[in-house]
Amino acid sequence: MRISVVGNGYIGLATAVGLAGKGYKVVCIDNNSAKVDLINKGKAPIFESGLDDLVSLCVCKQKNLRASEDYRDIADTDITFLCVGTYLSSGGGTDFTQIAQAAEDIGKALAKKNGYHVVAVKSTIAPGTTEQVVIPIIEKASGKKVGTDIGVAVNPEFLEEGKVVQCFLNPYRIIIGEYDKRSGDTVEILYRDFSVPIIRTSLTTAEMIKYASNAFLAVKISFINELGNICKKLGVDVYDVANAMGYDPRIGRKYLNAGVGFGGSCLPKDLEMLIDSAQKAGYEPRLLESVRDVNRDQPLSMVAIAEGIIGGLQGKTIAVLGLAFKPHTDDVRDAPSLRVIASLLEKGASVRAYDPMAMDNARLVLSQSIMYCDSASQAVGGSDCVLILTEWDEFKKESLYNGKVVIDGRRVLDPQRARQICDYHGICW
Ligand code: UDX
């Protein structure tokens, strides 16, 4: 089977490289010419561990991966993965612009194709979008009927940034939502040597499984953060609680690391979109709204703790260690650091920031009035208080914090040891 992948962000590239690595012939379609050029030179257009090597292997050595700006190339393939980004509209719902445009471009390309073709949606979209938006657009643009010449599937991805290729190749399960059996069978062939459960569902169920999975992770994080906020007041270490809870397989230990909250390109956005879907369906999702609200406030509690310890922040210098929403990525989208820094500046503090990888991306979205430092020790030096917001390994070095006021938002330091060298406080322990 020949494969085309439309949209080459994290999901698209992982899909393209993962399937090319398995020997399939893959073409990446993207209207960003810089991205296309990079891929054709054997370079990954985004930072992801292992991705550069795999792109280079598939493009330069195996020669079964290439990129193109020409949607007509889709007609030479058998299956198209739709992987364009999805965004929040100003009203909080899904902005369909990109997905609708991609569906139309795919439809136009399929108008000239002879033979059966499957479009598999990997973009995260609200339940019902494939049936109500994607299929009608493809049918109109192609002049063909889905179910006869064209098959449609929803095949969501559960990739964690920083290890997208590993996640693609080693999923916990594979979800295939299908328009009809033929569509699902065609997608399933690609995954025949993945030894994990393959779950076949309706299109809308598959869309909901993706939202539900991310929302559940968000629930766990906001739950443990709220519990942590309570524990701190009661003098209990929430990590002792989480560790003990985690032994119960019904609960599990994962995603119970209390801290400054979840960020990134998926969890916050997907939660927001699920809330919007529920409201549009006439249901007020109070639990999900609370999960969002707890997460929105959590970063600000670091600022409040700092104020409580060093007094008003006006004129104070605060070191912020960690700008990325999690380690091993340069991504700052919806990172807790953004809210923390905005609040610090609003309260009149000066900010000295450092992140081993995310400085360039941070500069694009953060105020120019903060100082960007070249190292953690430069940021910490001369500061009145240090806030740790991302659990990078280099922030574990205790000697960095000698004599400082430190507020740890990610349990980077061991509290007992840290208390011997600095004035250490956990965000919720
Ligand atoms: C997430 C999902 O894990 C993935 O399945 C989906 O496809 C995309 O969204 P990702 O955005 O890469 O992946 O981040 P993830 O590793 O899940 O972490 C999300 C955020 O939650 C980070 O800010 C992280 O620091 C935070 N987090 C995670 C916690 O605060 N506590 C935890 O216990 C776990």
Residues whose N, C-alpha, C, O or C-beta is under 5 A from the ligand:
A	BS01	UDX	E157 F158 L159 E160 E161 I221 K254 Y255 L256 N257 G259 G261 F262 G263 G264 S265 C266 L267 F325 K326
